[in-house]
Amino acid sequence: METESRICYSPESMRARELEFKAKFGPNAEIYDPENVNKAIVRDVTLKVNSYKKQIDSSTNFVEKIILRKRRNEAISQVCRAAIKA
């Protein structure tokens, strides 16, 4: 017996994802696949992580490096949560 592996989203969840997507990409943006929202989040947060890495590498202030590492780790956690949802 085969089971379909497609994830079912509640209407409220779909609407929340659509609003988040439109807030990020503009009111005329269209969602053709609900997973596009998660892919966009992963891409956006990955860019943040890379930006923090560059800032950490170029920073000479020890305290600033610690703060940037904490922010980078939070961004990595966001990527993991979004990837799990995708």
N, C-alpha and C positions, 0 to 999 in steps of 0.2 A: 504494500500500500504506500503510495507516494504522498508526501505532504508538501504543500507549497511553503517555501521558505521566505516568502515576502512578509515584511513586517506590516502590521496593521496599526494605523495611528488613529486616535480619537479625533473627532472634528475640532475639539478645543485645541488639541496639540497641533493639528495641521494649521489652524488659524494663527496660533502663536508663532509657529515656524515661518509662516508666510509674512507676518508683520515684522518679525526680526529680519528676514531676508530683504524686505522692501525698505526697512530703515537703513540697512547697510548699503543696498545697491540702488536706491531710488524708488519713487512711487510707481514708476512704469515698468519695473523689473517683473519678470514672470518666472514662476516656479513651474518647471515641467516635471520635476522629480523631487519629492520631499527630502531625499538624501543630498540634494544640491546645497541645502542649507548647511548641513554638517560639513560637507566638503569645503564650502566657502569659509566656515569657521576654522577648520584645520589649516587652510591656506593662510588665512589672516594671522592666526596665532603663530604659525611657523615663521612668518615674516618677522613678527615681534621677537620671537626667540633668537633669530639670527641677528636682529638689530641689537638686542641686549648683549649677545656674545661679542659683537664688535665693540660696544661701549665698554664692556668689562675688560677686553684686551687692551683698549686704548687708555683706560683710566689709570691714574697714578695714585688716587686717593683710596686708602684701604677701606674706609667706612662706605664710600660710594660703591666700591666693588661688592661689598656684602649686600647692600641694598639692591643693586642690580642683579646679583645672583638670586636673591629672594624673588624678585619680580620675574626673572627668567624661569625659575622653578614653578612659579604659579602659572605662567604661560604654558609650560610643558604639561602641567596637570590639566589645563583647559583642553589642550590638544588630545590628551588621552581620553578625557571624558567625551569629547566630540567624536573621536574615532570609535569609541565603544557604541555610541548611539547610531553611527552610520552603518 
